[in-house]
Amino acid sequence: MTIHSPARVKDPLLQPLKLKKLVLRNRIMSTSHACGLEKDGFPQEAYQAYHEEKARGGIGLSMFGGSSNVDIDSPNIFQQLNVGTDGIIPHLQRFSERMHAQGAALMCQITHLGRRGDPYAQDWLPPIGPSPIRETLHRGIPREMDEHDIARVVKAYGQAARRCEEGGLDGIETLASGHMIGQFLSPKTNHRTDRFGGSLTNRVRFALMVHDEIRRNVSDDFIVGMRYVVDEGIDGELSADDCLAAAQILEREGAVDFFNALFGSMDTSRSLSEEVFPGMGTPAAPWVAAVGRFKRAVNLPVFHAAKLSDMASARFAVAEGHVDLAGLTRPHIADPHMVAKLLRGEEHRIRPCVGAGHCQSQHRPKCLHNASTGRELTIGHRIEPSQTPRNAVVVGAGPAGLEAARVLAERGHKVRLFEAAAQPGGQVLLAASDWRRDLIGIIDWRLAELEILGVTVECNRYMDMDSIAALDPDLVILATGGIPQTEFGAGSDLVQSAWDIVGRQIKPASDVLIWDNTGRHPALLAAQMAQAEGSNVRLATIDVNIGQDLVYPESTRWHKEFAKSGLRPEGNLRLTGVTRKGNKLEAALINELTHEVTHQAYDQVIVEMGTLPMNELFEDLRGHSANDGVTELHALKDLRAQPKNGKGFELHRIGDAQSSRNIHAAVYDALRLCSVS
C-alpha cells in the first residue's frame, strides 16, 4: 500500500516501527481480544477472515486471541482460544500466511486466568492462584498454588509460545494485570509468605520464570512482550511507582521486548468499563499521559489502547511520544479499512467508533453500526455495484433508512430519501444526550457519506401512497420506525411514554412513577431527566434489575449514575393498572416474586414498552406492490435478491418499521436487503 502525498509521508501514524528484525509498516495496531469467532478453541475461517480484513485495510499489527489459555485449568469462559494443544498449530500457520500476504504482522496473547477461572466451566477444575482470594466478577475462590502448580504452569506458557512460533506468528504477549502473572505481582491478590510473596522482588519472580521458559522455547528473533498494567487504579493496590519498578526489573532481566500498557484493574464491572476498556461517556484517550510517564522511564517500545477512538487521538499519542504503537481496536471493529482511508487522504470518511460497547457484548465482535464486521464470510465489507440500476425510494431517515439509502447509492441506484421530521436521525436524536451523545456519530457519518454519494435527505416530507406512486419507483423501502407502545391494561390512556419525557414533549411532574418493561435506555433516560428537573422519581422495572437488555458497560454506567443521584430502582414489578383518584393517578404494581399487589398515587405515570410499527403507509402500499410487501426471509438470510412476483414496485420494511429492536438490527436489515437489491 503506497502513500500518495508528502503530508501523509510525515504523518506520525504512518512511520514504520522496528521490533528486533520485524518492521511494522505503520504505528497502528489492533490489540488482543476474544472476538467471539473461535471454533472448537481455534482461530478458524471466520476468525481469520475477521482479522484479515484489517490487514487488507492496512493495519500494521493485528494481535489476537485475547486471554488464550495455556493450560487445562484456565478454562474457556468467554470464547478464548486454546494454545494449550498442538492442534492449534495448523490453524496458526494458515492464519499467519494470510496476514503476512496482506502486509500485516500477527501476534497472539497467551495467558493463564488464574483466579479468574470459572470452577464450573469446561472441565470443572478448581481455579488456582497465588492466594485463595475470591475473584468478584467470575466468582471463583482459587486454590493456593504450590510449587508443583507453579512449575506446571510455567512450562505450559513455554509450550504455548513454542506453538505460536511454529504457527508462523511474529510474536506473542503474556497478560499481566488481572490474570495470573498480575495476580502474583499485586499485593491485593498475593498474600504469600514464601519466595513468591512479600517484597516486589519476590512478587515479580513468577513473571520472570514464565518469560525465562518462553525464551527457552522460542528463537531469538521471536518477539515476546507483556500486556502490562502501569497503575491498578482506585480498585487496586499496585501504584504507578510499583508498576514501574517491576517493569524495570523485567526489562533489566531481558524478559520482554515491549510493554502493551493497561490502566486499572479487572475485577469489577466499574473498573473494566471505565478504566481498562473505557467507552461512551468517558474522555478520549484518558490514560495516554500516564502511559507516557511510564514510557519515558523504560527503554522498550510501549503500546497502548484505551479509547483511542480516532486517528486524531492516536496521532497525538504517537506524536507526543506517549506511545510507540497506537491500539485502535474497537475503531477497527467499526471500520477495518481505516488505515487505507488515511492513506487515500480520506480520513474524514472513516466510520467512527461511538463507544457503545455492543462489540464487547454477547454479540461480539459486531459493531453497533457496522453490520459487516464479524460477518466477513457472508456479507463482507465491499458493496458490489448493481448490474440493473433501479429507481429507489426510502422513507424514513433514522439509522435504518440512512443505511438503506447509503448502500443503494453505493450500488449505483437512483435514491430519493424522505423524512417527515425536520431533521434526520430518528430515535438516535433522543438517545444521543448527556453521556451517550457520541451516538450521533452513527447519523453524522451516514449523512456525510450520502452527501458524497449525491443523495439529499428531503426533510419535512410526509409521504403517502400518492406521493410515492408519483415517483414511479422500482423499489420502496419503508424505514418509518415505530411509535411508543403504552397499552398494558386498564388505565393505559392515563399514562405517557418515556419518549414524551426524553423528547421534552411533556414536563415531568412532582411525583413520578416510571415503569420499564424493556430493560433498555428510554426509561432510564426519562428517570434521569425527571430527577434532574426536581421530580421525586420512583423507577420500577419488570426485570430483576435495570438495563437487562443492555451491554455491560452501559448497564454499569446506569447503575453508577443512579448511585450518584440516590435513585434506587426496584425490580420484579409489573404495572397492572392505573386509575384516576382526584388529581392523582393511582398505580397498581404486582411483585412478580410474591404476587403481592400494592397501590400508590402519583402525579404522573410514565411507561416504556418499546415501539409498535407505524403500519399505515405500508398497508396502503402493499396492495400496489409486486410482492405484497413480503420480504422472503430465506433470500434475506442467504443474501439473495428478493423474488420477482409480478408488476409494480418491490416493497419492504426495515428496522423498527417491523419490530422494536436495536440500532444494529436496523442497520443489518438495511445492509443485507439493499446489498443485493
N, C-alpha and C positions, 0 to 999 in steps of 0.2 A: 504494500500500500504506500503510495507516494504522497509527499507533502507538496502542495501546489503553490504556496506563496511564502515570501521571506518572513512575513509576520508569523506564520504558523511554524516556521523553522525555529523561531525564537520562543515559542510557547513552552514554558517550563514543563507542561504535562507531556510534551512530545519529545522530550530528550531521552536518550537511552540510559539504562542503568545496568551496570555490570555487577554480577554476583559470582565470584570465582570466575569460571570460564563462560558462564551463561550471560548473554547480553539480552536484556529485555528491550523491546522496541519502543516502549514509552513508559511513563510513570503511573499508569492506570491499571488497577487490578480489581478483581472480584475476590473477596475473602471467602474462606471455607464456611459452608453452611450445609445443613441437612435439607436438601431441596425437595425431598418427598418423592423422588422419582426412582429410588432404588428398586431393584427387583431381586428377591432372594438374598439381599445383603450385598449385592454387587452393582456397580455402575454400568448398566446395560444400555440398550439402544436409546431409550427416551432420555436417560440421564446424560449420556454422551452428547446427544443432539442439542440438549438444552445448553450445555457449555460450549459446544462447537459454534453455536450461533453467536456467542460473544467473541469467539476467536475470529469468526468471519467478519464480525463487526469491528475488529481492530484492536481488541484489548491486548495489553502486554503480557499479563499473567492472570490465569484463572486458577484459583485454589478451590478445592472441592472437598467433599467428604467431611463436613463438619461433624466432629465427635466420632470419627471412625474407630471402631472398637478393636483393641489389640488382643483381648483375651475373653474367655467364655463368661467370666463373672462381671464383665462390662457389657450389659445386655442392650439389645436393640429396643429402645423405648420411644424414639421419635424418628424412625426410618433412617437410621445411620447405616453406614457401610460396615462390612466385616473384613478388616485387614488382618484378622487372626487366622486365616487359612490361605494355603497356596492356590485355592480355587479362584481367588480374585485376580491372579497374575495375568491370565489371558485377556480379561476384560480391561485391565490397566494398559496392556500393550496396545490393544486396538484404540483405546481412548487417547493415549499419548500420540499415536500415529496421526489420528485425526486432528488433534490440536496443533501439533507441530507442522502439519501440512498447511495450516492456515496462518502460521507465523507466530503463534502464541505459546508461551511456556505453561507448564502444568505441574501443580504440586498438590499434595494431599495432607490433610490434618489427621494425625493419629493420636489416640488418647485412651486412657482408662478412666471411666466415670468415677471410680471410687465410691464415695458415699452417695453420689447422685444416682447410682443404680437403683432399679426397682426390684425388690425381692420377689415379686410375683410375675415378673416378665420373663420371657424366653425360657430359660431352663430352671427357673425358680431357685436360683442360687443366692445366698446372702450377699448383700453389698459389703464391701470391705473399705477400710480407710485407715488413716494413721491413728485415729482415736474414735471411740464409739459415740460420736456426736450426731444427732439426727439431722438430716437434710430436710429443710422445711418444704421446698417445692415438690420434691419427688418422694418425700415422706419415709425414706428408708432410715433404719438405725443400723449403722455398719458394725461388722465385727472388726475389732482392732487387729491390724495386720501384724503377723510375726515375721521373723527373718526369712522363713520359707516362702511366705506370700510375697515378700519384697523381692526375693531372688527370682521367683517365677514371673512376676510382672515385669521386672527389669528385662529379663530375657525375651518376654513377649514383645516389648517395644522394639528390641533389636531385630527380631524376626519380621515384624511388621514393616520396618524400614527397609529391610532386605527385599521384601516382596514389592515394595514401591519402586525401588531402583530396578529390579528385574522387570517390572512393568513399564519401564521406559520413562518414568517421571523425572522431572528435573530436580525435584527435592521434596521435602516434607516439612511440616511444622508439628511440634507437640503442642498440647494445650495445657497451659498452667491455669491461672485463675481458679475457678471453682471446681476443676477436675483434680485428679489425684495428685499431680505434681504441685498444683497450687494448694491443695489440702495439706500436704506436708509443709509447704512454705509458710502458710498463715498460722499465727498463734490462735486464731479463732477456731481452727479445726484440728490443730495439732497440739495435744496436751501431753505428749510423750516425755518420758524422763530418760530414755536410752540415747544412743548415738544419733538418732533421727529427730530428737526433740530438744526444746530449750533454746539454745543460742541460735542465731541466724546461720552460723556456720553449720550447725547440725541440721537445721531445717531445710537447707538447700542441698544437703547430701544426696537425697533421693533423686533430685533432678540431675545432679552430676552423674550419678550411677546410670541413670536411664540414658543420658546422652553419651556417656562413655561406651555403653553397649551398642547404641545406634552407630557410633563412629566405627566400632569394631566390625560391623556387619555391612557397611557400605563403602564405596570408593571415596577417595579424597576429593573428587570433583563433585560428588553428590552434595546438594545444599541442604543444610539442616538448620531450621530456625525454631522459634518458640512464639506461640501466641501468649503474650505476657502481660500481666496486669501491672500498670505503673502507679496505681493508687486504688485501694479497695473501697474508697468512698465511705459514706457515713454508716453503712451496714457492716463494714469490715474492720479489721484490726491491723492490716498492713498499711503503714503510712507510705507516702511518696518516698521518703528517705529510706525506709526499709526495702522497698521495691528496688530502688536504685542500687542500694548496697548489694542485694542479692544478684542483680543483673551484672554488676561489675565483677562479682565472683564468677558467674557463668561465662562472661567474656574472657576474663583472665585465664580460665581453665580451658578455653577453646571449645566450649560445649556447643556454642551456637554461631551461626553465620549471620543471623538477623533477628531482630525483635519485631513482632507484629503486635502493636500496643493496644491494650484494652484499658478501660477505666471502669471501676465499680466492681461489685460482687454479684454472684449469680444465684443466690439462694432465696431471693424474694421477688415477687412479681414487680414490685416497685423498682428495684434496682435493675432488673432486666429491661424493663420498658422505658426507664428514664436515663439509665447510665450506660449499660452495655450495648443496648440496641435502641437508642433514643429515637422517638418517632414524632408524630404530629403533636404540635403544641410545645415542643422543646426547641431551644435556639439552634441555629445551624452551627455545625462543627463545634460542639460545646467543649470538647476535650483537647482540641488542637494545641492550645497553649501549654497545657500540662504535658502533652506528649512531646512538644518542642523542648521543654525544660529537660525532660528525660533524655531526649536525643542528644542534646548538647553535652551531656555528662557521660555518654558512652561513645565508643568508636566503631560501632557497627551500623549498618543500614537499619532504619526504623520505618515500619509500615504502620498504617492506621486507617481504620474505618469506623466512624460513628457519626451518622448524619452528615457525611459529606454528600449532600443531596444533589449537587450540581457541579458542573465544571468550574464555576467561579470559586466555590468553596475549596475544591480540590486544588485549583491553581494557586490560590492564596497559601494553602498549607505547604505546597511544594516550594513555591517561590520564596516564602519567608524562612525556609529551612527547618520547618517544624517536622516534616516527614520526607522520606526519600521516595516512598511509593504510596499513592493515594488509593484507598479502597472505596470504590463506588459499587457496592454490592447490590443493594436494593435499587439504586438508579439503573443498574444494568438489567434488573428484572423488568423495570418499566420500559427500558429501551436498550436492547443488547447491541444496537448499532451506533451508540452514542460517539464512540471514537471515530468511526467512519464519517459521521456527520461533522465532527470537529475538523477532520482532515479536509473535507469538502468545503469548509467555510460555512457550514450550516448549523452552527451551534444553537442558533435560535429555533431550530426545528427538532431538537431533542425532546422526546416525550418526557415530561417531568415526573419524578417520584414525588408523590404528595405525602408520603409517610403514614399511610393509613394502616399499615400492619397486616393487610389482607394476605400478603405473601408469607407472613410468619404464622398463619393460622393452619387449620387442618386442610385448607385448600392449597397450601404452598406447592410450587412456587408461583402461583397465579397472581398476577398484579391486578389491583382493583380496576385499572382502566386499560390494561393491555391483555386482551384475551388470547393472544398468540403464545405468550410465554408459558412454558410447560406443556405446550401442545405442538411442539416443533415437528412431530411425526405426522400430524394431521393438517391443521390449518396453516401452520407456519407463519412467518413474518413478511413474506412477499405477497403483494396483491397483484394478481395477474390481470393484464388488460383483457377486456371483453372483445370477442370477435363480432358481436352484434350489438352495437350501441343502442341504448333504449332511452325513451323519454320517461324519466322517473320523477315522481312527486313524493316528498317526505313531509309528513305533517307532525309537528312537534319537535322542538329543539332543545330537549333535555339530553342527557348523555346518550341514550339510545338513538334518537333522531340525528344528533350531530355525527355519531359514529356511522350510521347508515349513509348519510349524505357524503361523508368523507370517503368511505370505501367505494360507493358507487361512482363518485367523481374520479377517484384513482383508477377505476376500471375503464374510464372513458365515456361513461353515460352522461347525458344531459340531465342535470339535477336542479329541481326547484325545491327549496326548503322553506316551510311556513311555520310561524309560531304565533299563537293567539295572544301571548303576553307581550309586554312592552320590551322585554329583553330575553335572550336565550338563557338556558341553564336549568330550567325545571326545578325539581326539588333541591338540587345542589345549591341553588341560591339561598334556600332556607338553611341548609346544613352547614354551609361554609361561614361560620361565625365563631368568634372567640378562638379557642384553641384548635378548632377544626377549620380555620379559614383557608388553609392550604389546599383544601378540596377544590377550590375554584380553579386550580391548575388543570383539572380534568376538562373543564369547559373552555378555558382560555386557550389551551393547546389546540383543541379541535377548531375553534374559531379562527385561529391563526392559520391552520392547515387549510381550512375551507377558503380563506382569502387567497392563499397561494394557488389553490385549485380553481379559483374563479367562481365559487359558489357564494351567493349572498343569502343571509338569513333574513327573510322578509317577516318582520315582527308586526304586531298588532293586526295580524291577518287571521280572522276566524274563517276557517274553510268549511264549506258544506258540500253536499253532493254536487250541486250545480257548478260551483266554482272549481271543483276538481275536474269534473267532466269537461269543462270548457278548456282545460289544458291539454286534452286528448292524450292522457298518459298511457304508457305501456305497463308501468309498474307503479303501484301506490303502496307506500309503507306508512302505517299509522303508528306513531310513537307519541300518542296523545296522553300517555300517563294515566294516573288514576286520581280519584277523589277520596278523601278520608272516609273510612268505614267507621260509623258511630252506632250501628244497630247492634245492641247487646240484649235487649229485652224491654221490659216495662220502663218507661221514662226515657227512652233513647232520644226523644225530641227535646229533652231538657238539658242535654249535655252539649259541650263544644269539643272540637278536636284539638289535639296538641298543635296541629298546624296553625290554628287560629291564634294561639299564643306566640309560637315561634315566628310566624309571619306578621305579627303585630296587627292582626285583624281585630282582635279584641284586647282589652286591658285586663290583666289579672286582677281578681277581686281580693278582698282582705283575707278571706279564709277559703282555701282551695284544696280540693281533692284531685289528684292526678292519678289515673289508673292506667297502668301499662299492660297491654295484652300481647306485646310482640317481643320484648326484650331488645329492642333496637334503640336508636338515638332520640326520636322525636319526643317521647315522654320525658326523657332526662333533660333534654334541652329546655322543654317547657317548664319543668320544675326549677331548673337553674335560673331561668329568666324571671319567673314569677317570684322566686325568693329574693333575687337581686332587686326587684322593684318593691320589696317590703311585704309581700304576701306571707301569710302563715300557711306553709305548704305541707300537706300530707301526701307522700308518694307511695303508692301501693302497686304491687306487681303480682301477676298470676304465677310468675315463676318463683323459684326458690330465692333468687336474688336478682338484682338489676343486671342488665347488659348480657343476658344469657345468649343472645343472638349475635354478640359482638366478638371480635378477636380480642385476645387477652390484653394487648396494650391499651385498647380503647376501654374495656371494662375496668381495668386497673385505674385508668385516668379518672373515670367517673366516680369510682369509689373514693379516690383521693379528693376530688372536687367536693363531694358531699361530706366527707370527713372534715374538710376545712370549714365548710359553711354550717356544719352542725345538723344537716338534714339526715335523718335516719330512715332509709327506705324500709318498707315492710313487705315481706314475701308471702307467697301462698294464699293470696287474697283474690277473690273473683267478685267483680261487681255484678249484682243480680237485679238491681232495680234502683230507680231514682224517683222520688215523689216530691211535689211542692208542698212545703209547710210554711204558710205565710210568705215572708220574703226570703226564706231559706230553701235549700234543696236537701232533702234527707236521702242519703245513700245507704243502700243495704250491701254489705260485704260479707261473703261467706268464706270462712277459713277452710281451705282445701284439705287440711290435715284433720281438723276436729269437726268440721261441718257446723261449727257454731256461727250463727248469723248475728252481726252487730249493725246497729243503725246509728248514724251520726249526721248532724246537719252542717251544711257548708253554704257559702255564698255562691260557689261555682264548682261544677264538676267537669273535669277535662278527661277525655279518653284518648288512648292511642291503640288502634286496632288494625293498623296497616291501611291499605287502599283497595278500592274497587275500581276495575277498569272503566274508563269513560267510553261506553259502547255505542252511543247514539250514532256517531258518524260511521262506525264500522257496520252497524246494522243497515244504515241507509245505503251503503255502497255495495255490500256483499252480493245482493241480487243482480247487480250490474257487472260483476266481475266474472272473469273466466273460470276462476277456481272457487267461487262462492266463499272467498275469504279463508279457505282451508290451507294451512301450511302443512305439507306432508312431512311428518316427523322423521321418518326413516331417511328421506332425502336430506332433511336438515342435518341430522346426525352424521350422515355419511358424506356431507359436503358435495351433494349432487344438486344440479339445477332442479327447481321445482317442476313437476309435470305440467305440460300444457294441456288444458282441458277444453279449449274452445275459444270463441271470440270474446273480445273485451280485454280489459286490463287485468293484470295479476294483482291481488290484494293480500297484504299480510299485516299482522300486528306484532309489535316487539316491545320488550321492556314491560313496564307497569301497565301498558295498554292490554296486556294479557293477564298478569297477576302480580301481586305485590312481592317484589324481590329486591335484591341489592344492585348496586351500580355495575358490578362485574357481570351479573346475569344479563342486564340490559345491553351492555356493550357486546357481550358474547352473542346474544340474539342477533344483533345488527351485523356483526362481523361474519358469522357463518352463513347467514341468509344472503347478505349482499355480496359476499366474495365470490359467489357462483351465480348471481342473478344477471 
